[in-house]
Amino acid sequence: MPVTPPVTPPVTPPAGVPALSAAPVRRVHAEAAHSVVRVRGLASACDRRTEATGFVYAPERVLLNAHAVAGVDKDLEVVLDDGRRFGARVVAFGPRADAAVLRVPGLPARPLPPARAVRTTAVIVGYRDGKRSPVALPVTVRAGVPAETYDIYNRVRVSRQVHRFQGADIGKGMSGAPLLTGEGRVMGMVFAKDTDKASVGYALAAGEFAPAATAGRNATRAVSHGPC
């Protein structure tokens, strides 16, 4: 499903702020990799296979983009970095915010903690181009940018707070990847890349996906998650 990149006011990257160096990037990757998952499934109505990223935010709960699971009605599963697979069901779905939650019984991965504050440097950890292991991409961040965009069906215009990042080509499969501080805490969730600049992308600010996260934290019943 195509996602319309948001229209944001003209912004410049944080002046003089370098991306994180190799050592903290490796540390964040090592600590977060087991909590960042591949999400796969089939939307049979449109013959589309999903390959996306999600992250564990509560016990047996995975947060990801709603556009990644819209219409998925077969073979929905979560795959850990060690190859173990777990069946999943959608228990919260927000097409306006582009956020959804999966319940994954038996998932042993620990939740990633929320950030206490946003940062101007971050690491994106996710499954790029169908790789079996997550990559870690250091980026610089312009946090809390107001953006105008559409819901996941490109029908309803919505306003969001987003983090605009640059320095990494996120690639296919990275939707839903967490934007992590140097301490490995979640400050956002990737949802789109810029159509003109390969190294620029956008992450939802935590406040945007908080309603879905709250709704799905203790939910056990599957919910309707729309057409594809």
N, C-alpha and C positions, 0 to 999 in steps of 0.2 A: 504494500500500500504506500503510495507516495505521500510524503509529509511536506507541507509547505513551510519553508524556512521562515522564521519570523521577520517582520520589518521592525528594525530598531533604529533609534536616533543615531546619528553619526557618533561613533566612539573611537577612541584611540586606545591602544594597549597601555597598561600601566607603565609610565615612563621609567626607564632604567631598571626595570625588574627582570632579572634573568629567570629562566626556568630552573626548577630544582636540579641539583647535580645528580650524578649517577648513583651515589651511595644511598641517599634517602629514597630515590625512586625504586631501587632494588629492595629496600626494606619495606616500603609500602606494598610492593608487588608480592613479596614473600608472605606478608601478614594477611593480605586481603584475598589472595588467589583462591583459597578454598571456600571463600564466602561469596565469590562472584561466579555465576553459573551461566551455562548455555541453556537457552530455551528453544525447544523445537516442537513443531506440530504441523498439522495439515488443515488448511481451510478448504474443504472439498468443494464448496459451492463455486469457488473461483479458481480451483486447482492451484493453490498457492501454498508453498512450504515456508514456514517461518524459521528463521535462524536469527536469534537475537540474544542479547545479554540481559541478565537480571542480577540482583544482589539480595542477599539475606538481610532483612532488617529486624526480624523478630523470629522466635523459634518456629520452624517449619513454614515460614512465610517469605516469599520472594516478591520484591517490588520490581516492576518493569514498565515499559511503555504500553499503553492501551492499543496503539496501532499494531503492535507486534502480535497480539493474540486476538484481534478482532476477527470474528468468524471462524476461528480455529475450532474444529469439532472432532478431530481425530488425532490420536497419538501425541497428545500434549505431554511433554516430559521436560524434566530438568536434568542436566548432566553436569556433574562436578568435574573439577580439573583432573581428578584421578580416574575418570571414565565411568564412575558409578552413575546409574540412571534411576530416576524416581518419577513415578506418575504424578501429575499435577492437575488441579482444577482451578478455574478462575473464581475467586470469591469477592472481588471488588473490581469495578470497571468504571473508569471516568473518561469518556471520549472528549470532553471539553478540555480537561487538564492533560490528557494523554498519559494517564497513569492507571495501572492495574496491579492487582495483588493475586499471587498464586498461593494456594495451600498445597504443601508438599509433605504428606505424612512420612515420617521417618527420616527426614532430611537432617543429617548430623552437623551441618555447617553452623558456625557461630554467627550471630548477627553482627553486622558492622555498626559501630556507634555513630550517632549524628554529630555533626560538627558543632562546636560551641560558638564559632564565629567563622565568617567567610574569609578566604585568603586570596591573595593576588597570584599565588602559584598553587598548582595542584597536579594530581596524577589521575589519568583516566585508566581504569583497568577493565578490559573487556575482550570479547572473542571476535577478532577481526577476520573477515573473509573465510569463515568456517574453520578456523584453526582449532585444534583440540586443546590448546593451552592458552590462557589469557595473556595478552600483552599489556605492558605498562607504558603509557605515553605521558611525558611531562608537558604541561601547558602553562601559559600565563593566562590570567583571568581578569576580565572586567565584570565585577559582580553586580547583581541587582539592577540589570538594565530593563526598563519597561519595553515591552514588545507587543506588537499587534500581529496576530496570525489567525488561523482557523482551527476548528476542531479537527479530529482525525479524518473526518469525511469531507473536509473542505467545503462545509456548508454554512457553519455558524462562525461568525467572527468573534474572536476572544482576545482578551488582554491578559498577558502573563508577565511575571517577573522572571527573567532568565539571567543566566551567567553566560556571557560571550567569551569563548576561549579561543586561543590561537597557539599554533606551534605543532599541531599534529593532524594528520589526515586520518580521521576516525575509521573510514572504510565501512563496507557492508558488514552487518552483524553486530555493530557497536551500539545500536540503539538500546537504551536501558542501562548502559554502563554507568557505574557510579563515578562522580567527580569527587576525588578524595583529597583532603588536606595532607600535608606532609606527616601528620600524625595518624593517617589512615582513617579519618573520620569523614562521613558523607556530607558534602555541602551541596550536592546537586545530582541530577540524573540526565545523561545525554539523551537528546531526542531528535536533533536535526543537524545537518551540516550546511554550510554556506554553498550556494550553487555557483558562485563566482570565484571563491577563494578556497582551495582545497584544504588549507591549513586552518580554516576558521570553522567553528561549530558552536552549538548552543546546548545548554543544559538547563533543565527546569530548576528553579530555586526550590529549596526544601518546602517552603510554604505552599507551593503549587501542588506537590504530591502528598502533602500531609493529610488531606481529607481521605484520599484513597487508602493511605497507610493505616489511618485510624479505623476506617470501616473494615479493613481486611484483617486486622491484627488478631481478632478472636473469632472471625467468621468461619463457619465450617461448610455452609451450603454453597453449591455452585450458583452463580448468577448469570443472567443473560449477558453475553458480551458481543452483541451486535453482528451485523453482516460484515463481510470482509471488504 
